[in-house]
Amino acid sequence: MKATLLVAASLALAAAPAFAADADAGKEKSKTCAACHGPDGNSVAPDFPRIAGQYYDYLVRVIGEYKSGARKNPIMMPMVEKLTKRDIEDLAAYFSQQKGLVTKY
């Protein structure tokens, strides 16, 4: 019984960051992103990646890497420099909930 509770508590704590984020707030904050990535994260321009449907954790990590300078991109770095941790989480929540486009090669 104790083991079951411990596992359940661990899973709840691991998922907590995703639940703290607000996808509706992320949608509002994503208006700047829409110029390159499209309003729902499905860019139609081949120069800009489609971010719709990406994993929440991946988006948080990548946006954070642009913000910290670990990832260098002259377009993205100024776009994310003033984002707070909460902004990043909200944006990741919004874009991760969008349906990505399937492309055929």
C-alpha positions as CSV (number, residue, x, y, z in Angstrom):
1,M,0.0,0.0,0.0
2,K,2.8,2.4,0.9
3,A,4.6,1.6,-2.3
4,T,1.5,2.4,-4.3
5,L,1.1,5.7,-2.6
6,L,4.7,6.5,-3.1
7,V,4.5,5.8,-6.8
8,A,1.3,7.8,-7.2
9,A,2.8,10.8,-5.3
10,S,6.0,10.6,-7.4
11,L,4.0,10.6,-10.7
12,A,1.9,13.5,-9.5
13,L,5.0,15.5,-8.7
14,A,6.6,14.7,-12.0
15,A,3.5,15.9,-13.9
16,A,3.1,19.0,-11.8
17,P,4.9,21.4,-14.1
18,A,2.5,20.5,-17.0
19,F,-0.5,21.2,-14.8
20,A,0.8,24.5,-13.6
21,A,1.0,25.9,-17.1
22,D,-2.0,27.7,-18.7
23,A,-2.6,26.9,-22.3
24,D,-5.1,29.7,-22.7
25,A,-2.6,32.2,-21.4
26,G,-0.1,30.6,-23.8
27,K,-2.4,31.2,-26.7
28,E,-2.6,34.9,-25.8
29,K,1.2,35.1,-25.4
30,S,1.8,33.3,-28.7
31,K,0.7,36.1,-30.9
32,T,4.3,37.2,-31.5
33,C,5.2,33.6,-32.4
34,A,2.5,33.5,-35.0
35,A,4.5,35.7,-37.4
36,C,7.0,32.9,-38.1
37,H,5.4,29.7,-36.6
38,G,1.8,30.3,-37.6
39,P,-1.1,31.0,-35.2
40,D,-1.3,27.4,-34.1
41,G,2.4,26.5,-34.4
42,N,2.0,25.0,-37.9
43,S,4.3,27.2,-40.0
44,V,3.8,27.2,-43.7
45,A,7.2,28.6,-44.4
46,P,10.0,26.1,-44.8
47,D,12.5,28.3,-42.9
48,F,10.5,28.1,-39.7
49,P,9.9,24.9,-37.8
50,R,6.4,23.6,-37.0
51,I,6.1,23.5,-33.2
52,A,2.5,22.4,-32.9
53,G,2.2,19.1,-31.2
54,Q,5.7,19.0,-29.9
55,Y,6.2,17.6,-26.4
56,Y,5.7,20.1,-23.5
57,D,9.0,19.3,-21.9
58,Y,10.9,19.6,-25.2
59,L,9.4,23.1,-25.9
60,V,10.2,24.3,-22.3
61,R,13.8,23.0,-22.8
62,V,14.3,24.5,-26.2
63,I,12.8,27.9,-25.4
64,G,14.9,28.0,-22.3
65,E,18.0,27.2,-24.3
66,Y,17.4,30.1,-26.6
67,K,16.8,32.3,-23.6
68,S,20.0,31.2,-21.9
69,G,22.1,31.4,-25.1
70,A,22.8,27.6,-25.1
71,R,21.0,27.6,-28.5
72,K,22.0,30.4,-30.7
73,N,19.6,31.8,-33.3
74,P,19.6,35.5,-34.2
75,I,15.8,35.5,-34.7
76,M,14.8,33.5,-31.6
77,M,17.2,35.0,-29.0
78,P,15.6,38.5,-28.9
79,M,12.1,37.0,-29.1
80,V,12.6,35.0,-25.9
81,E,14.9,37.2,-23.9
82,K,12.2,38.8,-21.8
83,L,10.0,35.6,-21.3
84,T,9.6,34.5,-17.7
85,K,9.6,30.9,-16.7
86,R,5.8,31.1,-16.5
87,D,5.6,32.5,-20.0
88,I,7.7,29.7,-21.4
89,E,5.5,27.1,-19.6
90,D,2.3,28.7,-20.9
91,L,3.6,28.8,-24.4
92,A,4.8,25.2,-24.2
93,A,1.4,24.2,-22.9
94,Y,-0.4,25.9,-25.7
95,F,1.8,24.6,-28.6
96,S,2.0,21.1,-27.2
97,Q,-1.8,20.9,-27.3
98,Q,-2.1,21.9,-30.9
99,K,-2.5,19.4,-33.6
100,G,0.7,19.1,-35.8
101,L,0.4,18.8,-39.5
102,V,1.4,15.4,-41.0
103,T,3.6,15.8,-44.1
104,K,4.4,13.1,-46.6
105,Y,7.8,12.7,-48.2
